[in-house]
Amino acid sequence: MRTNPPLWNDALLSLFLKPDVFQTVSGDLLEQYRDSILPAQGLAAADQWYWRQVLALILRKIMPWAGLFAASYVAREVLDALVPTSDFHLRSEVSTGIAASLLLLTGFVTSWRSGSFFSGLIAGFALTIAAAVLSVCGLGLFLAIWHDPGTMTGFALSGGLGEAFALPVTLVLPGAFIGAFGGILGAGARRFTRIA
C-alpha cells in the first residue's frame, strides 16, 4: 500500500511557500498523514485530508489578494449602480488598473517566494476564482440590501445584472495569464538577486 500522498499535492504546495518553509510544512504534513490519518481513515480519506491541508495553505496565501480584488470589483459595480454615468472610460481604466496590478503583484510575490514562475500562473488562477466567488457574494449581499428601482436602473444602465455577475467568472483565464506574467517577473527578479 502507498504511504505517501500523491506527488502533485507537494508540487502544488511548493509553488506557494519558500523552499525552507516548504520542507518543514511538507514534512509535518507527511508525518501526520503517515502516522495518524492513513492508519485511521484509509488511503482515499488520507489523500483527501492531505489535499484539504494543501488547499487551506494556498487559500491563506491567496485570500487577502482575492479579498482586495473582489472589494475593488464590488465597489466599481456599486458605484456604477448608485452614481450612474454615461462615460465609463475613467472608471474602467481605474478598475482594470487595480485588477491587473493586484494580479501582477500576486504573481510576482508568489514567484519571488517560491522561485518558480509557474506559481504566478497558479496564483493568478486561484486568485481570480476566489475573487469571483467573493464578488458574486458581495454583489448578492448589496442587492439584498439595496434593490430599489433607482439602483436597479443604475445596474441596467451599466451593463445589467447578468454582466455584473458573469464578469468575475470570465476574468479567470486572463487573471491566470496576468499572474503568470507577474510570476515571470518575480522568478526573474529572485534569480537576478541571487546572481548579483
N, C-alpha and C positions, 0 to 999 in steps of 0.2 A: 504494500500500500504506500502511496505517495505521502511524504511527511513534510512537504513544502507547499506553500500556496502557489498558484500559477505565477510564472515569472513576470507576466505583463503587469501585475499589481506593483511589484517593486520597481519595474521600469518606469511606470507612471509616477509613482511616489518620488523617485529620484529626480524627476523633472521640476519638482516644486520645493525641494529642500537643498540646503548647502550640502556638499559631499560629506563633511564630517558629521553633520546633524543627521543626514540620511542613514549613515552606518549605525548610529545609536538607535534611531527610531525603528529602522528596519529590524535590527537585532532584537529590540524589545518586543516588537510585534511578532516576530518569528518564534521567540521563546514562549510567549503566551499562546500562540497558535499551536505549537507542538505539545506543550506541557499541560495546557488546560482545555482549550477549545476542541481540538481534534479528538482527544480521547473521550470527552464527554458528549460531543454532538455529532461526530462523524465527519467525513471528508466534505460532503456538499455543504453542510451548515458551517463548517470551519472556513471553507473558501468564501462563503457569503459574508461571514463575520470579518474576515480579512479585507474583503473589498469594501465593506462599510467603513472600516477604520481608515483605509486609504482615501476614500471619498470624503470622509469627515475632515481629514487633514487638508485635503485640497480645497474644500469649501471654506475652511478657516482662512486660507491664504487669499481666496478669490472674493469672498463676500464683502469685505469693505469696498473694494473696487466696484463690484456689482451694485452695491447699495448707492454709491455715488452716481454711477451710470443711470440707474433706474430713477433716482431722485431728479437728476437733470432732465430726463425724458418726461417724467410726470409733470415737473414744473413747466416745461415747454408746452405740454398739452393743456395744462390748466390755464396758463397764460393765454393761449390761443382761444380757449373757450370763454374765459372771463373778460378778456380785453381783445375782442376781435379786431382784425386789421385786414386791409386789402393788399398790403405789401409784406409778404413773409420773408423777404430776402435777408434782412438783418437777423431775424430770429433763426432762420435756417442756418446761416453762417455760424452763429454763436453755438447753437445746439450741436451742429455737426462738428465744430471745432472741439467742443468739450468731449463729445463721444470719442472722436479719433484720438485726442490727447490721452484720455483715460486708457484706451486700448493700447496705444503705443507705450505708455508708461508701465502698464501692467506687464506687457510682453517684455519690455526692457528689464524691469526689476526681477521678474521671474527667471529670465535667461541669465541675468547677471548672477543671481543666486546659485543657479544650478550649473551654469557653464554651457548649457545646451540651447541652441536657438530653437529647437523643436518645442521647448517648454513654452515659448512665446505663442506659438500656434495653439497649443492646448489651452493655455491661459486665456487667450482671446476667445476661443470657442466656449470654454467653461464660463467665462465672464458674461458673454452675451446670452447664453442660455439662462444663467441665474438672473441676470438683469431683466430678461424678457418675462420671467415668472414674476419678479418683483414689480415690474412696470404694469403688467396686467392687473396684479392685485392692487397696486396703488391707484390705478385708474378706476378700477371697480369700486374701491373704497370712496374715492372722490365722487363718483356718480351716485353712490348710495346716499351720500350726504347732500350733494348739490345736483339736483336734476330738474331744476326749474326750467321753464320754456326758454329763458334767455341763455342759460348755459347750454341747453341742447341746440339752440340756434347757433351759438358760437362754435360748437363742435361741427355742426353741419357746414358752416362756412369755411372751416379749416381742413376739410377733407372727410369728415364724418367719423362716426364711432368705429366703423369697420377698419378704416385706415389706422386710427389711434390704437386699436387693439392688435392689429396684424403687423404693424411696422416693427415692433421689437423682435418679433419672431423672424422677420425677413433679414434682420441685421446679423444673424448668427454666422453665416458664411463670410460676409465682408469683415465681421469682427475677428474671425479667425485669421484672415489674411493680414489685417492691420496688426493684430497681436504678433503674428509671425514676423512682420517687418520690425516691430519693436524688439522681438526676440533676436533677430539677426544683429541689430544694433547693440543689444545688451551682451550677447555672447561675444561679439567682436570687441566691444569695449573691455570686457573681462580679460580676453586673451591679450589685448594690447597692453593692459596694465601689468599683466604678468611678465611680458617681454620687457617693458620699459623699466 
